[in-house]
Structure formats: structure tokens, C-alpha cells
Amino acid sequence: MSLTDTSTRARERRGVALAVIATAQLMVMLDMTIVNVALPTIQRALHFSTTNLSWVIDAYVLVFGGLLLLGGRAGDIFGRRRMFLIGIALFAGSSLLGGLAASQGWLIAARALQGVGAAIASPTALALVATTFPEGTERHRAMAVYASMTGAGGALGLVLGGLLVDVASWRWVLFVNVPIGALLLVAAPLVLPVIDGHGGRLDVPGALTVSGGVGSIVYGLIHAPTGGWGSSTTLGAFAVGVVLLVAFAVIEVRSAEPLMPPRFLAAVPRTGGLGVMLLLGGAMLGLLYFLTQFLQEVFHYSPLLTGVAYLPIPFMVATSSQVVGRVIRHTGPRPFAIAGPALVGVGLLWTSFLHDGLTYWHVLGPLLVTGLGMGLTFVPLTLNAVAGVTNREQGLASSLLNTSQQIGGSLGLAVLVTIAATSSQNTARAAATALRAGTTSPAAVHLAATVHGFQMAVRTASLAALGAALVALVFVRPTARPTLGDEVVVVAH
């Protein structure tokens, strides 16, 4: 067999491996939003309150984000292909349990278990991209495919979720992961390289304290609109969260093998990129959460039509990500890391002016702008996160970026839910006099409150995205090639 044939076969094998990795990442990202379209149906079926309903999303996002660092390190220590398969198996199994849920607690617990599986599979998937594809053009293209799955997965989840709710039931937004997971478990051992772990131990205390700290703060934010900001439960949740996060910082400084080595944050461009993703994660999850309910409650869209309404986002993400993947080696990550979040902020601000009486044409423009911004953002932030990182720590670098997105999403959604609920309550109180006088109706008051809460939440999300652009402007810089003994993953010039 000639060298040319061998090279061609190797590229084909890597192409199939990329398909497996990308499908896994798409499945994980779909589950951040595929349930969103089903939320009104789930609320009626399992009798969720308005504020508790957000835990169906937050349980997944919070555990996903809180355990990503642990999942990334597990791949480094025990082997990436092995941990990838474990993560996919756990994700698919918990999806089956969630689809069978008969109570609120059952569903929330299954969603949390899904988050555990995703936290193992997702960072090992990105690390597998870095180790499977040789540095240069081929790796940049593979990273672009991975990033487009990350960016488009959320919006595609809404489309698929709407279809499944309309033609089957809300349970199928979870059941759908089972056959996909089974297919991945069969294909992955055949095409993914076996990469042994380097040994070591997991920083379980660090993982538990950071997860518990963020979770406690999220609980306080979600509880505040109904329980009051000054209630003992709200203040206690915030206090516990702060104590646990301080404990996490102390553990990481003192640990011989920390979950998040402090030196990793000493690289200013990498830390800046993580800050961008933190803010952007909250902004984007907030948009998908609130706009989904707005389209169904205010525009009276069906779940399927709601999902189809989001198609401009994955279209723009997929096309712009591929363009960025081809040119970023010449421009570096910085221009896209600034322009992308800025466009997302503009798109969200535009979205915040939606109200009843408008048509889908008023939604289309904001979604196109937002999708373009997302597509410009994910590739540079992905490359920036793993720039100059040795093979030994690829899982850690990969999980840091995903951790920023997921923790930003959970905290951001909690803040935005609080803002929306408070704004809606204030609007309803202001209309109380007119309601008593009979000059308005309860339905009109509810509609006005819903629209106002939506508008304030999305405007706040737009500020977060514009803040992300400012962080990129100040902190994200071109990264020079490090002089390290080990092979580096990516250096984005």
C-alpha cells in the first residue's frame, strides 16, 4: 500500500472520528435547550410552579458546569476514550430515566444525572479533537465543526424539541438521546484513538465545593422573587454559596493536584476568553429560555412552530463558524472574539423590543444577527482556551471553557429569571387599580406583565453580551508559541 493510500485512509478514519465526536457534542448541547420547548407541557403535566420550572433547565446546566473540571481531569488521568464512553453511557441512561419521570423530583434528579454524564463526555470530546487531528489546517477545521455543534446545538434542540412534543409527547425530548447514545457507544471504540491516562488523583473536594457553591447561589436567586430578598432562606443560600466558593479557592491553592491549577488562570488571554464565555453563556441561555416562552404565550406558537422559528440561529452559526475556521489562522482569535459578542448583544437588544401584535418578521432580524455573532465567537474562544496547552492537560483546558459557559448559563439564567419575575410582579401591581376599576382585564394584565418581564430579562442579557465584547477587547490577545517540552495543542495566530 502506498504512502498516499495510507494517508487517505488515515484522513477518512479521522473524518469518521470527527463525526462521532461532533454527534456527541451536539447531543450534549441539544439537551441544554431541547427541553425548553416542552416546558409549558411539562409544567402542566407535573404541576411545576413558574419559578420552580427553571430547575428543569438549571439542574442539568448547573451539574454540567459544576462537574466539567472533574470530568476533564478524569479524562486526562484515566484515559479520554474510556471516560468518553462512560459519559455517553451515563447520559443516555439518565435520559431514559428522565423520560419515565412521574414527579417533579424524579425529573429534576434525572436531569442532574444527565449533567454528570455530559460533564464527563463533553471535555473529553474536545480533548479527543485536539489529539486526533494534526496541528494546522486540519485541526482548525475540526475545531470549527466542534464549535459549530456547540453553537448551533442549542437552537437545533428547540427545533427538534418542538417536533417531538407536537408529534409524540414531552417525554420524547429525553427518550431521543437513548438510540443516539447507543449508536455512539458502538461506533466510538471503532474509530477513536486509545489514549492512556497519565495517572494521578481526582480533586473530589474541589469539585464538590465549587458545584455546591454555585448551586447554592443559584437556589438563592431563584428563591428570592417568591421568598423575598431578605428572607432567611435566600440570605442563607447566598451565605452558604460564598463559604463553599471560598473553601474551593483554599482547596485549590493547597492541593498537590488541584482541579483548577491557579497557574492556568495566570495566562491573561485564556482567562479573558473564559470571562467572555461566562457572560455569553448566561446571555444566550437566557434568550432561548425567555424567547421560547414568549413565542408560545404571547404569539401563541405551537411547540413545533416555536422550534422552527429558531432556525436562523443554527444556520448562521454553521455558516459563519466554517468561514471563521478557514481564516482565523491568518487573523488570530481577537477580532472575532470582540465582534461576535458585540453582535450577540445587538441582536439581544433588538429582540428585547418585541411585544404582542408583531409578526415573525420582527423576530427574524434579531435572530439572524444573534446567530451571526454566535458563529463568530465559538471558534476563536475554543482555540484560545487550548492555546499553548500540553497534551497532558488538554482535558483540563477544554473543560475550563465549557465550565465557564455552563456556570455562566446557570447563574445568568437564575439572575434573568429573578429580573423577569420581579418586573412582571411590579407591572401586575401597577395595574391593580385599573383592574379593580374594571378598565382592564386579568388576561390583559397577565399579558402586559409577561411582555415586560421578557423585555427586561433580554435587555439585561444584551448588557451581559456587550460586557463580554468589552472583556475580549481588553484581555484577549494573540498567543505566542510556548517553548514547552510536550507537544502543544493549538496556538492560534
N, C-alpha and C positions, 0 to 999 in steps of 0.2 A: 504494500500500500504506500503511495507517495506521501510526501510531507503535506502536499496541498490537500489531499483527501483527508488526512488526519486532522489538519487544521479546520477543514469544513465540518467534519463530524463533531469536533470539539465545540465549534460555534453553534451548531444545531443543538447539541446537548445543553449548552448554556442557555439557548433560547427557550427550551422546554423548562429548564430550571427556573428561568425568569417568570414564565407563565405560572408555575406553581407558587412561587413566592408572591407574585403580584395578586394572584387569586386569594391567597391567604390574607394579605394586607387589605384587599378590597372587602373581604368578608368581615374582618375586624372593624373596619371603618364604617361599613354599612350599618353595623349594629349600634353605632352611636346615634343613628337617625331613623333607621327603618321602623323603629317602634313609635317615633314621633307622630306619624300619620295615624297610627292606631290609638293614640292616647285618648281621644274622646270616647271611642268604643270601649277601651279598657276601663276608663273611668266609670262608665255606665255598668259594665259587666261585673266589676269587682268593687264598686261603690267607693272609689277614692274621693277624698276631698280635693279642692282645687290646689291647695298648697302641697299636700302630700303626693299629688300626682307627679310632681317633678322628681320624686325619688325613683320613679321607674327609669328615668334617664340618669339621675345623679348616682344611683347605686352602681351602675355599670362604669360611668366615666370616672367616678371617684376611686373605685378599687383599681381600675385600669391604670389611672395615673399614679396612685399611691404605690403600686407594686411594680411599676415598669423598671425602676432601677434594679430591684431584686431580680426581675426576670432577665434583664440584660446581663447582669453579673452571673446568673445561673448558666446562661449560655456560654459565657467566657470560661467558667470553671468546669462545667460538666460536659460540654460539647454542644455546639449550636444546632446540629441536625437533631440530636436526641431531644433537646429541650423544645425545639420547634414542633416535633411530633407530639410531645406531651401537652404542649399548649393547645394545639389544634384539637386533640382528643378531649381535653377538658372543656374547651369552648363548645364543641359540638354536643357533648353530653349534657352540659348545663343548659344549652338551648332547648334540648328535648324536655328537660325538667321544667323550664320556663313555659314552654308551650302547653304543658299539662297543668299549669297553676290553677288552683281553685280558690285562692285567697290572696289578699294584698301582700302579706308577709312572705308567702311562698314565692310569688313573682319577684319581689324585691330581692329575696335571697338568691334566686336563680340568676337574676341579673348581676348580682355581686360576684357570683361564681363564674359567670361569663367574663367578668372583668379580670379575674385571676388568670383564666386561660389566655385572654388577649394580652395581658401583661407579660406572659411568657413567650407567646408566639410572635408578637409584633417586633420587639427589638432584635430577636434572633433572625427574623426575616431580613431586616435591613443589614445586619451584620453579614448574612449569607450573600447578599448582593455584593457587598464590598470584597468578600473573599472568593467569590465565584468568577467575577469579571476582572480582567486585567486593567490596570490603571490606564487612563487615557479616554479616547473617544468612546470605546465600547462600554466602559463603566459609567461615563456620563449619560449615555443613552439609557442604560439600565436604571440609573438613578432617576432619570426623568420619568420612566414608566412607573417606578415605585412611587415617586412623588405625585404623579397624576392619579394613581389609585388612592393615595392619602387624601388628595384634594377633592377628587370627584366622588369618592365613596359616600360621603355624607349626603350629597344631593341625590345620587343614584339610589341610596337607601330609601329616600322619600318616594321616589317613583315606584320602586319595587314594593314598598310597604303599602302604598295606595292600591296597587293592583291586587295584592294578596288579600287585603281587607275587603275589597269590593267583590272579588270572585270566590273567596273562601271564608276566612274569619281572621280575627286579630291574632289567633294562636299561630297562624302560619308565618307571621313575621319572625317567629322564633324557630319553628319547625324547619324552615327553609335551609338553615345552617347545617342540619344533620346530613343530608346527602352530599352537600359541598364538602363538609369536613371529612366524610368517609372517602370521597374521591381523593382529597389531598393526602390522607393517610396512606392510601395505596400508591400514589404517584411519587410522593416526596422521597421515599427510600431509594427509588429507582434513578432519580436524576440529581439529587442534591449531594454535594461532596461531604464525605465524612471528615469532620474537623474535630480532633480531640481537644478537650478542655485542658487548661493549664494547671488545674488543681487549685486548692485554696479553700476558704470557707465563706459562707454567706453571712452578711451582716443583717441577721434577722431582727435584732433590737432596733436598728436604724430604720428598717422597712416598717416595723410596727408603729414606731413613734411618728414617722412622717405621715403615714396613712391615717393614724388616729388623730393627729393634729389637724390635718386638712379636713378630715371628715367632721370633726367636732365644730370647726368654724363654719363649714357648710350647713351643718344642722342648725347652728345659731342663726345664720342668715335666713334660712327657710322658716324657722320658728317665729322670727321677730314680727312679721306682719300680723299674725293672729295672736301670738302670746304677748307682744309688746317688747320694745327695745329694752325697757328697764326691768323686765321680769327676771326672776332668779334663774329660770331655765336658760333664757337667752344669754345672760351675763355669765352663767356658769359654763355654758358651752364654749363661749369665747375664751374664758379663762383657761379651761382645760386644753383647748386648742393651742393657745400660746405656750403653756407649760410644756406640752408634748413637742412642739416645734423647737423650743429652746433645748429640750433634752436631746432631740435629734442632732442639733448642731454640736452639742457637747460630745455625744457618742461618736460622731464622725471625726472630730478633732483628735479624740483619744484612741480610736480603733486602729489596730495594725493593718486591717484590711477593710477600710470603710466602704460603705455603699456608694457614697459620692465623695471621692477624694477632693479635699479643698483645693489642691493644685489644679484640678480640672477647671475650676472657675477662675483661675488666675489668668487664663487666656481671654483677653478683653473681647476680641471678635466673637469667640464662641459664646461667652456669657451674654453679649449683646444680642446674638441670634436667639438664645434661649428666652431672653426677655421679650423679643418680638413675638415669638411663638406663644408665649404665655398670654400676652394681651390679645393676640389674634385668635387664639383658641376660644377664649371667652366670648369675643365678639361674634364669631361665626356660629358657635353652638347656640348663642342667644338668638341670632337671626333665624336659624332653622326651627328652633323651638317656638318662637312667638309668631313668625310669619305663617307657619303651618296652622296654628290655631286661628289666626286672623282670617286666613283664606276659607277655613271651614265655618267659622262662626259669623263672620261679617259678610263675606262674599258667598257663603253657602255652597262652597265647592264640595263635591264628594271626595272621599279619600283618594280615589284614583286620579281625579282631575287635579287635586292638590299636588300629588306627586308629579304629574306631568308638567305642572306649572313651573317646577324647578329645573326642567331640562336645560335651560340656557346655562346654568351653572356648570354641570359636568361637561357640556360641550365646550364652553370657554376654557375651563381648566385643562381639558385634554389637549386642545389645540395649542394653547399658549405654553403649556408645560413642554411640549415637544419642541417648540421654537426656542424656548429658553435653554433646553438641554443641548441644542446644537450650537448656540452662540455664547454660552456662559464661559467657556474656556478662554474666549478672547476678551470678554468684558469684566470677568470676575463677578462675585455674587452681590457686591454692594449696590449697584444701580437698581437691580431687580428687588433686592431686599427693602429698598426705600420706596420705589414706585408701587410695588404690589400692595403693601398695607395701606398706602395712601389712597389707591383706587378702591380698596375694600371700604375704607372709611367714607369716601364719597358715595359709593353705592349704598351703604347703610343709611347715610344721612338722607339720601334721596328716597329710600324705602320708608323712612320714618314719617313722610308726609302723606302716606296712603290713608284713606278713610273710606267710609261707606259711600256708595254712589259712584265709585270709579269702576273701571273695567280692567281686564288683564293687561291691556296695552300700557297701563300706568305701572304695572308690576314688571313688565319685560325689560324696560331700560335699566332700572336699578339692578336686576339680576344679572344682566349682561356685564355691567361694569364691575359688580362684585365678583363674578366668576373670572373675569379677566385678571382682576387683582389677585385672586387666589392662585391662579395659574402661574402668575409671575413670581409668586412668593415661595412656593413649596420646594422647588428645585434648589434655589440658592440657599435656603435655610438648611436643607438636608445636607448639601455639600459642605456648608460652613460648619455644621455640627461635627462632622467626622474628619475635617481637615487636619492633617498632621497627627493623626492618632495611630498608634501602633496596632498591629494585628491582635495583640494581647488584650487590648481594651476597646475593641470595636463595639462589643455589645453594650458596654457602659456608655460610650459616646452616643450610640444610636438611641438608647433608652432615655438619655437626658433630654433629647429633643422631643420625643414622644411624651415624656413626663411633663414637660412644660406645656405642651398642647392640652393634655388631659386635665392636669391640675388647673390650668387656666380656664378650661372649659367648665369644670365643676364649680370652681369659685365664681367665675364670671356668670354662669347661669344662676347660681344662688343669689348673687347681687342683683341681677336683672329681674329675677322673679320677685324679689323684695321690692324693687323700684316699681315694677308693674302693678303689684298688688296694692302698694301704698297709694300710687297715683289713681288707680281705679276706685279705691275706697274714698279718697278725697273728692273725686268727681261725683260719686254717688251721694256723699254727704251734702255737697254743694247744691245738688238737685232735690234735696229732701223737701224744701219749702214748696217748690213748684209741684212736686209730687203730691204733697198734701192738699195743695190748692186745686188739683185736678187739671193743671195746664200741661202736664206731660204724663206719660205712661211708664209703668215699671219696665216694659220692654225697651222704650227709648232711653231710659236712664241706664239700663244694663249695656245697651249698645254703645252709648257715649262713654261709659266707664271703661269698657273693653278696648275701644279705639284709643282712648287717652293713655291707658296703661301700656298698650302696644307701642304707641308713638314714643313715650318717654323711655321705655326699655331699649328700643332700637336706636334712639338718639344717643343714649349712653354707650351702647355698643359701638357706634360710629366714633365716639371720642376715644374709646379703647384702641380701635384700629388706627386712628390718626396718631395716637400716642405711640403705637408700635412703629409707625413710619419714622417718628422723631427719634426713637431709640436706635433704629437702624442707621439713621443719619449720623448719630453721634458715635456709636460704638462699633458698627460692623465695618471692618477694614479688610483689604486684600491680605491673604495669609501667605507668608513666605515658607518655602520648603524647609522643614526642620532637619537638623542633622542628627538623626537617631539611628541606632543600630538596627532596630527592627524595621520591616517594611511598613511604610505609611499607607493609609487607606486612600485618601483623596487629598490633594492640595488644590484648592480652587483658585486658579489665577485668572 
